[in-house]
Amino acid sequence: MKKTVYILMFAAMLATGLVSCSKFDDMSKNPYALDQDLAPAEGFIHPIMFKTEYNMLGVFRNITIMLMQYGVSVSSENASIVIDNYEVPEGVVDDMWTTFYPQLGNAIAMYDKAVKENNAPMQAVAMILQSLLITQITDTYGDVPFSEAGRFAVSDDLGTYTTAYDTQKSIYCKVVCMLEEANSLLDAWEKNEDASKPTLSPVCDLTYKGDLSKWRRFGNSLYARVLMRIAMKVIEEDGGILTLGDEKYGAIGVQTKLAELYNCFSTNSGKYPQMRSRADRPMIHFSQDNEVENTPFYGWTNGAWHSVGVCDYMLRQMLDYTEAVDLHGNTIYKYKASTGGAGGHAEDPRYDCFWRKAFGIPVHMLNEARVAYMAEHVSAGEGNSLVGRLPNGSVESSITKAMYDLKNAEYYPMMQYSELLFIYAEVGARGWAAAISDMTSYQALFRSAVQESILEWNPDVTASSSEVTKYLTYVTNGKKWSGSKFSASNAIEAILSEKWISTFFIGIESWCDYRRTGYPLLKTNGPAAGNDKILPTRLRYPSDEQYRNPVSYPDALNRWLGGTNNLQTDMWWASTAESKANRLLGRQ
């Protein structure tokens, strides 16, 4: 009982931020971590999961939603200094840095405690959490501290830290090793028939209720994401062989490993079990009734929550529409109540879960045009905007119904099951796994991925609902992909474009896929687009890094950023010929 009280007490402390710290020099003392003298290793799990998801939701709503043309700011700010025009404020670039590093430190502390406890499964879970967190950080900024993170060397004479920045490639090598090791430890635990072997209390694990087999499946599903993230670059750079620099794991062939993972997934056997259904998703619980469990949006005013309108690009991908030109010469897309409109378009059953109302706003509008556009699209009868806004659990339109409370949901997914299906559909379409290299096989995976995504989001439909089957028919047989139906020549575009829709509200995942592949094919050269009309490839390091880390920060800038803390240098894994060529299309 005493152990349970300690666990809950520290979970509440971390959830409310009482033990958080955003500065690296303070991190050397780990004041933000759970008290290692009291909390067991398993007591770290829920606080880390909750705060990580809490922060991922905020990052999506504040950054990803506008960078990736899901939505557009409807505010009339001076000179249209908004993120969807690639003007990223300093206060935003810090978000991932200051919120994810404390949780990475907690995961490192959890691993150390698990080692002291001789608790192998908790070591495995800690490595899975570290892998999740550091990939989110490096995929936002590029080269970042990792090998020394959480164990910073404080200079006695300067009172500053001198933490080295690891290269992104070396970080991914470490992540691959950690995920391999986590899987091995959990495999050995599952095979151990000793009744006294360590277990995980459901009190500590509100995500999987103490089910370590689900943790193993999540870890290996994350492994598939990690390998897909780097595969194109490793193939282009090293013929597909990633040398890990680790005595135990040596090197891997990324295509071969992805093929092995797929075989384990498809047969539900082998050494890499993965998510099998929606029930295996890591779902993080939130509550409106408990202050420490509120969503990051709980206290937001309706004005702040609805300050983003649906981008017309997303509207066109999801709804049946007619094309029109407004009074200012802007092309707009008006919702049609019937199916089978322009190009045989079928309505996406997920739209009502993402947006209420169905007028889209063009991206990259100059401020004057933005103000005029919003003024034009106001209902005289209702006195409010007709532009689609994020739902918050209420029915607010005769056309669309808010079926999902994005603002205050009880659960949010950290990773969707459908993502795994999209990954393997892409593996098949790229010919990396013989078992699914024919179009029939990867098209079937693609359809399953879209169907699962719809069912993940829309609680009012089933796999046999007419709106679901119509949409599945449309995405495979309709002229949706560069004016043609699904084929070997446009399969990658189709898979990544539908995956973009499916990863709505999943942190930075769609932004990563865009930088990795150039899909979906987003227009980035509108009238107000900044950053040389390049959709930002990274976020800048926090502005105070140059003062707080005067040794390692300049080295990082000069090593891979050309000396400037910019928004245009590619991630290591994104610097491929295919990705560059596709992204260039948006600027032409």
C-alpha positions in Angstrom: 0.0 0.0 0.0 2.8 2.4 0.9 4.5 1.7 -2.5 1.2 2.5 -4.3 0.8 5.8 -2.4 4.3 6.9 -3.4 3.7 6.0 -7.0 0.4 8.0 -7.2 2.0 11.0 -5.3 4.9 11.3 -7.7 2.7 10.8 -10.7 0.6 13.7 -9.6 3.7 15.8 -9.0 5.1 15.3 -12.5 1.7 15.7 -14.2 1.3 19.1 -12.6 4.9 20.1 -13.5 6.1 20.6 -10.0 9.1 18.5 -10.7 9.9 19.8 -14.2 12.9 21.8 -15.3 13.7 23.2 -18.7 17.3 24.2 -18.3 20.1 21.8 -19.2 22.5 23.0 -16.4 19.8 22.2 -13.9 19.2 18.9 -15.5 22.6 17.7 -14.3 21.1 17.4 -10.9 17.9 15.8 -12.2 15.5 17.9 -10.0 12.7 17.2 -12.4 12.9 13.5 -12.1 10.8 11.4 -9.7 12.5 10.8 -6.4 14.6 7.7 -7.1 14.8 6.9 -3.4 11.1 6.5 -3.2 9.6 5.7 -6.6 10.3 2.3 -8.1 11.2 2.2 -11.8 7.6 1.3 -12.8 6.4 4.5 -11.0 8.0 6.6 -13.8 5.8 5.2 -16.6 2.5 7.0 -16.4 4.0 10.4 -15.5 6.3 10.2 -18.6 3.5 8.9 -20.9 1.0 11.5 -19.7 3.4 14.5 -20.0 4.8 13.3 -23.4 1.3 13.0 -24.9 0.2 16.3 -23.3 3.1 18.0 -25.0 2.7 16.1 -28.3 -0.9 17.4 -28.5 0.2 21.0 -27.9 2.9 20.7 -30.5 0.4 19.4 -33.1 -2.2 22.1 -32.4 0.4 24.9 -32.3 2.8 23.9 -35.0 2.1 20.8 -37.1 -1.5 21.7 -37.9 -0.4 24.8 -39.7 3.0 23.7 -41.2 1.3 20.6 -42.8 -1.7 22.5 -44.2 -4.3 20.8 -42.1 -5.3 24.3 -41.0 -4.7 28.0 -41.5 -4.7 30.8 -39.0 -7.8 32.9 -39.2 -6.3 35.7 -37.2 -5.7 39.1 -38.8 -2.2 39.7 -37.5 0.1 42.3 -38.9 1.9 41.3 -42.1 0.4 37.8 -41.6 3.2 36.7 -39.3 1.8 33.3 -38.8 3.2 29.8 -38.8 1.3 28.7 -41.9 3.3 31.4 -43.7 6.5 29.9 -42.3 7.1 32.7 -39.9 7.9 30.7 -36.7 8.0 32.7 -33.5 10.8 32.2 -31.0 8.3 31.2 -28.3 7.2 28.3 -30.4 10.6 26.8 -31.4 11.3 26.1 -27.7 8.3 23.9 -27.2 9.8 20.5 -28.1 13.1 21.3 -26.4 11.8 22.5 -23.1 9.0 19.9 -22.7 10.5 16.7 -24.2 14.0 16.9 -22.6 12.7 16.7 -19.0 10.8 13.6 -19.9 13.8 12.1 -21.6 15.7 12.8 -18.4 13.0 10.9 -16.5 13.2 8.0 -18.8 17.0 7.9 -18.3 16.5 8.0 -14.5 13.9 5.2 -14.9 16.4 3.0 -16.7 19.1 3.6 -14.0 16.6 2.7 -11.3 15.5 -0.4 -13.1 19.2 -1.5 -13.4 19.5 -1.0 -9.6 16.4 -3.1 -9.1 17.6 -5.8 -11.5 14.3 -5.3 -13.3 14.8 -6.2 -16.9 11.3 -5.5 -18.2 11.4 -2.0 -16.7 14.8 -1.4 -18.4 13.1 -2.4 -21.7 10.2 0.0 -21.2 12.6 2.8 -20.2 14.5 2.2 -23.5 11.3 2.3 -25.5 10.4 5.6 -23.8 13.9 7.0 -24.5 13.6 6.0 -28.1 10.2 7.7 -28.5 11.4 10.9 -26.9 14.8 11.4 -28.5 13.4 10.7 -32.0 10.8 13.4 -31.4 13.5 15.8 -30.3 16.0 15.1 -33.1 13.3 15.0 -35.8 12.4 18.5 -34.7 15.9 20.1 -34.5 18.4 17.7 -36.1 21.7 17.2 -34.3 20.9 17.4 -30.5 22.4 16.3 -27.2 21.7 12.7 -26.4 24.6 10.6 -25.3 25.3 13.1 -22.5 21.7 14.2 -22.0 20.7 14.0 -18.4 24.3 13.6 -17.3 25.6 17.1 -18.1 29.2 18.1 -17.3 28.9 21.5 -15.5 32.0 23.7 -15.9 33.3 24.9 -12.5 34.8 28.1 -13.9 32.0 29.2 -16.2 29.0 27.7 -14.4 27.6 26.5 -17.8 27.2 23.1 -19.3 29.2 21.8 -22.3 26.9 19.1 -23.5 27.9 17.7 -26.9 25.5 17.6 -29.8 25.2 14.1 -31.3 24.7 13.7 -35.0 21.3 12.6 -36.0 22.7 9.5 -37.7 24.4 8.4 -34.5 21.2 9.1 -32.5 19.3 6.8 -34.8 22.0 4.1 -34.5 21.6 4.3 -30.7 17.8 4.1 -31.0 18.0 1.0 -33.2 20.2 -0.7 -30.6 17.9 0.3 -27.7 14.8 -1.0 -29.5 16.6 -4.3 -30.3 17.7 -4.6 -26.7 14.2 -3.8 -25.3 12.7 -6.4 -27.5 15.3 -9.0 -26.4 14.7 -8.2 -22.7 10.9 -8.5 -23.0 11.3 -11.7 -25.1 13.4 -13.2 -22.3 10.9 -12.1 -19.7 8.0 -13.7 -21.6 9.8 -17.0 -21.8 10.8 -17.0 -18.2 8.4 -19.2 -16.3 9.6 -18.2 -12.9 6.6 -17.2 -10.8 8.7 -14.6 -9.0 9.8 -12.7 -12.1 9.1 -8.9 -12.1 5.7 -7.7 -13.1 4.2 -4.3 -13.9 1.5 -2.9 -11.7 -1.6 -1.6 -13.5 -1.5 1.3 -11.0 1.7 2.5 -12.6 0.7 1.8 -16.2 -2.6 3.4 -17.1 -1.8 3.0 -20.8 -1.5 -0.8 -21.0 -2.7 -1.7 -17.5 0.5 -3.6 -16.7 0.4 -5.7 -19.9 4.1 -6.0 -20.8 3.3 -8.0 -24.0 1.6 -4.8 -25.3 4.6 -2.8 -24.4 6.7 -5.1 -26.5 4.3 -4.7 -29.4 4.4 -1.0 -29.1 8.2 -1.0 -29.0 8.5 -3.0 -32.1 5.8 -0.9 -33.9 7.9 2.1 -33.0 10.9 0.2 -34.4 9.1 -0.1 -37.8 8.5 3.7 -37.7 12.2 4.3 -36.9 13.4 2.1 -39.7 11.1 3.6 -42.2 12.2 7.1 -41.2 15.8 6.4 -42.1 15.5 3.7 -44.8 15.6 5.9 -47.9 18.7 7.8 -46.7 20.5 4.7 -45.6 19.8 3.1 -49.0 21.0 6.1 -50.9 24.0 6.7 -48.7 25.2 3.2 -47.7 23.3 0.8 -49.9 20.8 0.0 -47.2 23.4 -1.1 -44.6 23.3 0.8 -41.3 26.5 0.3 -39.3 25.5 0.7 -35.7 28.9 1.0 -34.0 27.7 -1.5 -31.3 29.5 -4.7 -30.5 26.4 -6.7 -29.9 24.3 -5.6 -32.8 26.9 -4.6 -35.4 25.0 -3.6 -38.5 21.6 -4.1 -40.0 20.2 -4.0 -43.5 17.2 -1.7 -43.2 15.2 -3.3 -46.1 15.9 -6.8 -44.8 14.9 -5.8 -41.2 11.7 -4.1 -42.4 10.8 -7.3 -44.4 11.5 -9.4 -41.3 9.3 -7.1 -39.2 6.5 -7.4 -41.8 6.7 -11.1 -41.8 6.4 -11.1 -38.0 3.4 -8.8 -38.2 1.6 -10.7 -41.0 2.0 -14.1 -39.4 1.7 -12.9 -35.7 4.9 -15.0 -35.0 8.6 -14.5 -34.9 10.8 -12.4 -32.7 9.2 -9.0 -33.3 5.6 -9.0 -32.2 3.8 -5.8 -33.1 0.4 -4.1 -32.7 -2.4 -6.4 -33.8 -5.4 -4.1 -33.7 -6.7 -0.8 -32.4 -6.8 -2.3 -29.0 -2.9 -2.3 -28.9 -2.6 1.4 -29.5 -1.0 3.4 -26.7 -4.0 5.4 -25.6 -3.3 8.1 -22.9 -6.2 9.0 -20.5 -7.2 12.6 -19.8 -10.1 13.9 -17.7 -12.1 17.1 -17.4 -12.9 16.2 -13.7 -9.4 16.1 -12.4 -7.2 19.2 -12.7 -3.9 17.2 -13.1 -5.5 15.1 -15.9 -6.8 18.0 -18.0 -5.8 18.3 -21.6 -3.5 21.1 -22.6 -6.5 22.8 -24.2 -8.8 22.6 -21.2 -8.5 26.2 -20.2 -8.5 27.6 -23.7 -11.2 30.1 -24.7 -13.3 29.2 -27.7 -11.7 32.0 -29.6 -8.2 30.6 -29.1 -9.3 27.0 -29.8 -11.1 28.1 -33.0 -8.3 30.4 -34.3 -7.4 27.9 -36.9 -9.6 27.2 -39.8 -9.5 24.2 -42.1 -7.1 24.6 -45.0 -8.8 24.4 -48.4 -6.2 21.8 -49.4 -7.3 19.4 -46.7 -10.9 20.2 -47.5 -10.4 19.2 -51.1 -8.8 15.9 -50.1 -11.6 14.9 -47.7 -14.9 16.2 -49.1 -17.0 16.2 -52.2 -16.8 19.8 -53.5 -17.4 22.2 -56.3 -14.7 24.7 -57.3 -15.5 28.4 -57.3 -13.8 31.8 -57.3 -14.6 34.3 -54.7 -14.8 38.1 -55.0 -11.1 38.5 -54.6 -10.1 36.0 -57.2 -9.2 33.2 -54.7 -10.1 29.7 -55.7 -12.4 28.2 -53.0 -14.0 24.8 -52.6 -17.6 24.7 -51.5 -19.0 21.6 -49.8 -21.6 19.6 -51.7 -24.2 17.5 -49.8 -24.3 14.8 -52.4 -21.5 12.3 -53.3 -20.0 11.7 -56.7 -19.1 15.4 -57.3 -15.9 16.7 -58.9 -13.8 13.8 -60.2 -16.1 11.3 -58.6 -15.1 12.5 -55.1 -16.5 10.5 -52.2 -16.7 12.1 -48.8 -14.1 11.1 -46.2 -15.9 9.8 -43.0 -13.2 11.4 -40.9 -13.9 15.0 -41.8 -16.6 15.5 -39.2 -14.2 14.2 -36.5 -11.6 16.9 -37.5 -13.6 19.9 -38.5 -17.0 21.5 -38.1 -18.4 23.4 -41.1 -17.0 23.1 -44.6 -15.5 26.1 -46.1 -11.7 26.1 -46.5 -9.3 29.0 -46.3 -6.4 29.2 -48.8 -2.9 29.0 -47.4 -0.2 31.7 -47.7 -2.6 34.6 -47.9 -1.4 38.2 -47.4 -2.9 39.8 -44.4 -5.2 42.1 -46.4 -6.5 39.1 -48.3 -6.9 37.0 -45.2 -9.0 39.8 -43.5 -11.2 40.2 -46.6 -11.6 36.4 -47.0 -12.8 36.0 -43.4 -15.1 39.0 -43.7 -16.7 37.5 -46.9 -17.3 34.1 -45.4 -19.5 35.1 -42.5 -23.1 33.9 -42.3 -25.4 36.9 -42.2 -28.1 34.8 -40.6 -25.9 33.2 -37.9 -23.3 36.0 -37.6 -20.3 33.7 -37.5 -17.7 32.4 -39.8 -18.5 29.6 -42.2 -14.8 28.4 -42.3 -14.4 25.0 -40.8 -13.1 24.9 -37.2 -11.9 22.3 -34.9 -14.7 20.6 -33.0 -15.0 20.7 -29.3 -17.8 18.2 -28.7 -20.9 20.2 -29.7 -23.2 20.1 -32.7 -22.8 23.5 -34.4 -23.8 23.1 -38.0 -26.7 21.6 -40.0 -24.1 20.3 -42.5 -21.5 18.7 -40.2 -21.6 17.2 -36.8 -18.7 17.2 -34.3 -18.4 13.6 -33.4 -15.0 13.8 -31.6 -14.1 16.2 -28.9 -10.6 17.1 -29.9 -10.3 19.7 -27.2 -11.2 17.6 -24.2 -11.2 14.0 -25.3 -10.9 11.3 -22.6 -8.2 9.4 -24.6 -5.7 10.4 -27.2 -3.5 8.0 -29.2 0.3 8.3 -29.0 0.6 6.1 -32.1 -2.2 4.8 -34.3 -2.5 1.1 -35.4 -3.2 2.3 -38.9 0.2 3.9 -39.0 1.8 0.4 -39.0 -0.4 -0.7 -41.9 0.6 2.4 -43.9 4.3 1.7 -43.2 4.0 -1.8 -44.6 2.0 -0.6 -47.6 4.9 1.7 -48.4 7.4 -1.1 -47.8 5.6 -3.2 -50.3 5.2 -0.4 -52.8 8.9 0.3 -52.7 9.7 -3.4 -53.2 11.5 -3.8 -49.9 9.7 -7.0 -48.9 9.1 -9.8 -51.4 5.9 -11.0 -49.7 4.1 -7.7 -50.5 5.9 -6.3 -53.5 3.0 -7.0 -55.9 0.4 -4.3 -56.2 -2.4 -6.5 -55.1 -0.7 -7.1 -51.7 0.3 -3.5 -51.0 -3.0 -2.1 -52.3 -4.8 -4.4 -49.8 -2.6 -3.1 -47.0 -3.4 0.4 -48.1 -7.1 -0.2 -48.1 -6.8 -1.8 -44.6 -4.8 1.2 -43.4 -7.4 3.7 -44.6 -10.3 1.6 -43.2 -8.6 1.3 -39.8 -7.9 5.0 -39.7 -11.5 5.8 -40.3 -12.6 3.4 -37.5 -10.0 4.9 -35.2 -11.5 8.3 -35.6 -15.2 7.9 -36.4 -17.3 6.1 -33.7 -20.5 6.3 -35.7 -19.4 3.9 -38.6 -18.3 0.3 -39.0 -16.2 -1.4 -41.7 -19.4 -2.2 -43.6 -21.0 1.3 -43.4 -21.8 2.7 -46.9 -19.7 5.9 -46.4 -16.7 3.8 -45.5 -17.0 1.4 -48.4 -17.6 4.3 -50.8 -14.5 6.1 -49.7 -12.4 3.0 -49.9 -13.6 2.4 -53.4 -12.8 6.0 -54.3 -9.2 6.0 -53.0 -8.4 2.9 -55.0 -10.5 3.2 -58.1 -11.3 7.0 -58.3 -9.1 9.4 -60.2 -7.6 10.8 -57.0 -3.9 10.3 -57.4 -2.5 12.8 -59.9 -5.6 12.3 -61.9 -5.5 8.5 -62.0 -6.7 5.6 -59.9 -4.3 3.8 -57.5 -1.5 2.1 -59.5 2.2 1.1 -59.1 3.2 4.5 -60.5 1.3 6.6 -57.9 1.1 4.2 -55.0 3.6 6.1 -52.8 1.7 9.4 -53.4 -1.6 7.6 -52.4 -0.2 5.9 -49.4 1.6 9.0 -48.0 -1.3 11.3 -48.7 -3.8 9.1 -46.9 -1.3 8.6 -44.1 -1.1 12.4 -43.8 -4.8 12.5 -43.0 -4.6 9.5 -40.6 -1.8 11.1 -38.5 -4.0 14.1 -37.7 -3.3 15.0 -34.0 -0.2 12.7 -33.8 2.5 15.1 -32.9 4.9 15.8 -35.7 4.5 12.5 -37.6 3.0 13.9 -40.8 5.7 16.7 -40.9 8.3 13.9 -40.7 6.8 12.0 -43.5 6.6 15.1 -45.7 10.3 15.9 -45.1 11.2 12.3 -45.7 9.3 11.8 -48.9 7.9 15.1 -50.2 4.3 13.8 -49.8 1.6 14.9 -49.7 2.4 17.3 -52.6 1.9 20.6 -50.8 2.0 24.0 -52.5 4.5 26.1 -50.7 4.9 29.2 -52.9 1.8 31.2 -52.1 1.9 35.0 -52.0 2.7 35.3 -48.3 5.0 32.2 -48.0 8.2 33.1 -46.2 11.4 31.1 -45.6 12.2 31.3 -49.3 9.0 29.4 -49.9 10.4 26.3 -48.3 8.2 24.5 -45.8 10.4 24.5 -42.7 12.7 21.5 -42.6 13.5 21.9 -38.9 12.8 24.3 -36.0 15.6 26.6 -34.8 17.5 25.7 -31.6 16.2 27.8 -28.7 17.7 31.2 -28.7 19.4 30.9 -25.4 21.5 27.9 -26.4 24.2 30.1 -27.8 24.7 31.6 -24.3 24.0 28.5 -22.2 26.2 26.1 -24.2 28.9 28.3 -25.7 31.2 25.4 -26.4 29.0 22.8 -28.1 26.4 25.0 -29.7 28.7 26.8 -32.1 30.2 23.4 -33.1 26.7 22.1 -33.9 25.9 25.2 -36.0 29.1 25.0 -38.0 29.2 21.2 -38.4 25.9 20.8 -40.2 23.9 24.1 -40.4 26.4 26.2 -42.3 26.8 28.5 -39.3 23.2 29.7 -39.2 20.3 28.5 -37.0 18.0 28.3 -39.9 14.7 26.6 -40.9 15.9 25.3 -44.3 18.7 22.7 -43.6 17.5 19.1 -44.2 17.4 16.4 -41.5 20.0 13.8 -42.2 17.3 11.3 -43.1 15.4 13.8 -45.3 18.3 14.7 -47.5 17.5 12.3 -50.4 17.0 12.9 -54.1 13.4 11.7 -54.0 12.4 13.9 -51.1 14.1 17.0 -52.5 12.6 16.5 -56.0 9.0 16.1 -54.6 9.3 19.1 -52.2 10.7 21.3 -55.1 7.4 20.7 -56.9 5.6 22.8 -54.3 7.7 25.8 -55.0 7.2 25.8 -58.8 
